[in-house]
């Protein structure tokens, strides 16, 4: 007989250790889940703060609107729209011209894209050419920026 094998039966674990191991595994899973949740939340925090600033700026602009002419109103509204675009899409919109921003609005649904394109066109006309803007357009443009700032972030 050349084949000698030492065959032993399975070794059992002590009964108290299996419950402790299960508890440790669940605790480790909970701590890992909490760490991932916190990491994702902190990663989006700057964008959330920027959108909160935009919403606060819109509230202040709405309060100041009766005292502002179209030029001043659209300077502030276009700046808020650019901040919202920068926060939502990681786009350096605050340092871009309208011509550079418009081709990059493809991530938005059609109605929102058209509303923002109209806003920037009216803002450029009011700010640089002194064109007057109708009250309904002012309201629609403000609502377009509010919708942009109200949507959550993708992260």
C-alpha positions, 0 to 999 in steps of 0.5 A: 500500500503506497497511498497513505492518506490521513483523512480527518473529519471537519473541525467544528467551531465553538458555538459562541464564536459563530454569533460573534463573527456574524455580529462583527461582520454586520458591524463592519458592513454597517461602518463600510456603508456609512463611510460610503454614504458620507463620502458621496455626500461630502463629494456633492457638498460644494455643488449643493452649497452653490445651488443654495447660494443661487436660490438665496440670490434668486430670492434677493433678486426677486425682492429687489426686482421692482427697484432694478432696471432691465440692465441691472436685473439681467446682470444679476440673473445671468450671473446666477444662471451661470453659477447654477450651470457651474454647480450642476454640470461642473462647467466653468460657466462663470468664465465663459461667454454666452456663445461658449455656453450655448453649445454645452446646454445639450445635457438639459431637456429641450424646454429648459435648453430653449428657456436658458438660451432665450434668457442669455439672449435677452440678458445680452441684449439688456446688458450690452445693447440697452434693450428693454425686456417685457415683464412676462419674459423677466418672470419666465427667465427667473423661473427658468433659473429657479428650475435649474437651481432646484434640480438635484445634483447627479452625484 
